[in-house]
Amino acid sequence: MPTPPTQPPCARSLAVVNEEIRGLLEAGGLVSPEGRLRYQELLVEWAAAVRGDVTEAA
C-alpha cells in the first residue's frame, strides 16, 4: 500500500511550487511511478501554499 504524501518540512512560495509542477508536466514526468508520487507531493505542497496565501490576505 502506498504511503500518503507528506507535508514538506519548510514552506516554499506558491510560485516556486507551481514552477516545479509545470516542469514535471512539461518533461513528461508523470509517466513513471516516481513522477506520479512527486506530483502528488507537489499538489499537497501547492494546496498548503494556497491556504497560506489566503490566510495572509485575510
Secondary structure, DSSP 8 states (H G I E B T S, - for coil): --------SS---HHHHHHHHHHHHHTTGGGSHHHHHHHHHHHHHHHHHHHHHHHHH-
